[in-house]
Amino acid sequence: MANPDDDAVFALLDEGRLDDAVARVLRRYGPEVGGFIAARTGRADEAADIFAVWSVDVWKGLEGFRREASLRTWLYTLARRAAYRTVRDKKSQPFAGLPAVTSSQLERIAAEVRTSTAAFMRTEVKEEVRRLRESLAEDERELLVLRVDRHMEWNDIAAILFPDDEPGAHKKRSASLRKRFERTKEKLKTLAAQRGLL
């Protein structure tokens, strides 16, 4: 099914307007992906660094996006890869080496999105849920965010978590992901009961 937001991004790309296409992607998907990154890491400073690296990856990769998966799926895959690289490399200047105009535009949009995402996540209940989720393993947190928070289909989740698999392998992975998801929900329910949240 066509997505009007994605179609607008691709139209901008077809017109050669990469910076506008990237800005549209960051504004449309940035808060969502930023929330995923924040939930995944549990640390605001690290999440901000990862988000910045992800923004640059979007800018560098959008023109070459082959549209074999949905744009949303591709963006989450980039976010996971950015997280691994950021933690591994401890980069502190993700915008270095980009053209000055692009760098300042990406920094400004990234700051806007981080601010709105941080404000959204500050309520008391969300703080309790965040703490509860932080006690889970990283792969369990990712699975919860993608399925529960983002309402993604199992095949898309498999494509994000296992991007190097052959396309047909995602269906097989979906079954194991469902089982892992059920175990994670049970674990989360047990933790919530132990903390008196149920």
C-alpha positions in Angstrom: 0.0 0.0 0.0 1.3 3.4 -0.9 2.2 5.8 1.8 1.6 9.5 1.0 4.4 10.6 3.2 6.8 8.3 1.5 5.6 9.2 -1.9 6.3 12.8 -1.1 9.8 11.9 -0.1 10.4 10.0 -3.3 9.0 12.8 -5.4 11.5 15.2 -3.8 14.3 12.7 -4.5 13.1 12.4 -8.1 13.3 16.2 -8.4 16.9 16.1 -7.1 15.9 17.8 -3.8 17.8 15.5 -1.4 18.0 18.0 1.5 14.3 18.6 1.4 13.6 14.8 1.2 15.8 14.2 4.2 14.2 17.0 6.2 10.8 15.5 5.4 12.0 12.1 6.5 13.5 13.4 9.8 10.4 15.4 10.6 8.0 12.6 9.8 9.9 9.6 11.2 12.4 11.3 13.5 10.2 11.3 16.7 9.2 7.7 16.1 12.8 6.5 15.5 14.1 8.7 18.2 11.7 7.1 20.7 12.9 3.7 19.6 16.5 4.7 20.0 15.8 6.2 23.5 13.9 3.1 24.6 16.7 0.9 23.2 19.5 2.6 25.0 17.9 3.9 28.1 20.4 6.8 28.2 19.6 10.3 26.9 23.2 11.2 26.0 23.8 8.0 24.1 20.4 8.2 22.4 21.2 11.8 21.2 24.5 10.6 19.7 22.9 7.7 18.0 20.1 9.9 16.7 22.6 12.3 15.2 24.5 9.4 13.5 21.2 8.0 12.2 20.3 11.4 10.8 23.6 11.5 8.9 23.1 7.9 7.7 19.6 8.9 6.3 21.2 11.9 4.5 24.0 9.7 3.0 21.8 6.7 2.1 18.4 8.1 1.1 19.3 8.6 -2.6 20.5 5.0 -2.8 17.5 3.5 -1.0 16.3 0.7 -3.3 12.8 0.5 -2.0 13.0 -3.3 -1.5 11.5 -2.8 2.0 9.3 0.1 3.2 11.0 3.3 4.0 10.0 2.9 7.6 11.6 -0.5 7.9 14.8 0.8 6.2 14.9 3.7 8.7 14.7 1.4 11.7 17.4 -0.8 10.2 19.6 2.3 9.9 18.8 3.2 13.5 20.0 -0.2 14.8 23.2 0.0 12.7 23.8 3.5 13.9 23.4 2.3 17.5 26.0 -0.4 17.1 28.5 1.8 15.4 28.0 4.7 17.9 28.5 2.4 20.9 31.5 0.7 19.2 33.2 3.9 17.9 32.1 6.4 20.6 31.8 9.1 17.9 31.2 12.5 19.2 31.0 14.5 16.0 28.6 12.7 13.7 28.0 15.8 11.4 31.7 16.3 10.7 32.7 16.1 7.1 29.2 17.0 5.7 28.7 20.2 3.7 28.2 23.1 6.1 24.6 23.9 5.0 23.6 20.2 5.2 25.3 19.8 8.5 23.6 22.8 10.1 20.2 21.8 8.7 20.5 18.2 10.0 21.7 19.5 13.4 18.8 21.8 13.7 16.2 19.2 12.7 17.8 16.6 14.9 17.7 19.0 17.9 14.0 19.8 17.2 13.1 16.1 17.1 15.1 15.2 20.2 13.4 18.0 22.1 9.9 16.9 21.1 10.7 13.2 21.8 12.2 14.0 25.2 9.1 16.1 26.2 6.8 13.3 25.1 8.6 10.7 27.2 8.6 12.7 30.5 5.3 11.7 32.2 5.3 9.7 35.4 3.7 6.6 33.9 6.1 6.6 31.0 9.0 7.0 33.4 7.9 3.9 35.3 7.4 1.9 32.1 10.8 3.1 30.8 12.5 1.9 34.0 10.8 -1.4 33.7 11.8 -1.8 30.1 15.4 -0.8 30.9 15.6 -3.9 33.1 15.1 -6.0 29.9 17.8 -7.1 27.6 18.4 -4.8 24.6 17.0 -7.3 22.1 13.8 -7.6 24.2 13.4 -3.8 24.4 13.8 -3.6 20.6 11.2 -6.2 20.0 8.7 -4.5 22.4 9.2 -1.1 20.7 8.8 -2.4 17.2 5.8 -4.5 17.9 3.9 -2.7 20.7 4.9 0.9 20.2 5.3 1.0 16.4 2.7 -1.7 15.5 5.0 -3.2 12.9 4.3 -6.4 11.1 6.3 -9.5 12.0 8.0 -9.6 8.6 9.1 -6.0 8.9 10.4 -6.6 12.3 12.4 -9.6 11.0 13.7 -7.4 8.2 14.9 -4.8 10.7 16.4 -7.3 13.2 18.0 -9.5 10.5 18.7 -7.2 7.6 21.3 -9.6 6.0 18.8 -12.5 5.7 17.5 -13.6 2.3 14.0 -12.1 1.8 12.3 -15.5 2.2 13.9 -16.1 5.5 11.9 -13.4 7.2 8.8 -15.5 7.3 10.7 -18.2 9.3 12.2 -15.6 11.6 8.7 -14.2 12.2 7.6 -17.4 14.0 10.6 -17.4 16.3 10.1 -13.6 17.0 6.5 -14.2 18.0 7.6 -16.8 20.5 10.4 -14.5 21.8 7.8 -11.7 22.0 5.5 -13.8 24.1 8.3 -14.7 26.5 9.3 -11.1 26.8 5.7 -10.1 27.6 5.6 -12.7 30.3 8.9 -11.5 31.7 7.7 -7.9 31.7 4.4 -8.9 33.4 6.4 -10.7 36.1 8.7 -7.7 36.6 5.7 -5.3 36.8 4.0 -7.5 39.4 7.3 -7.6 41.4 7.4 -3.8 41.4 3.7 -3.4 42.3 2.6 -2.0 39.0 -0.1 -4.6 38.5 
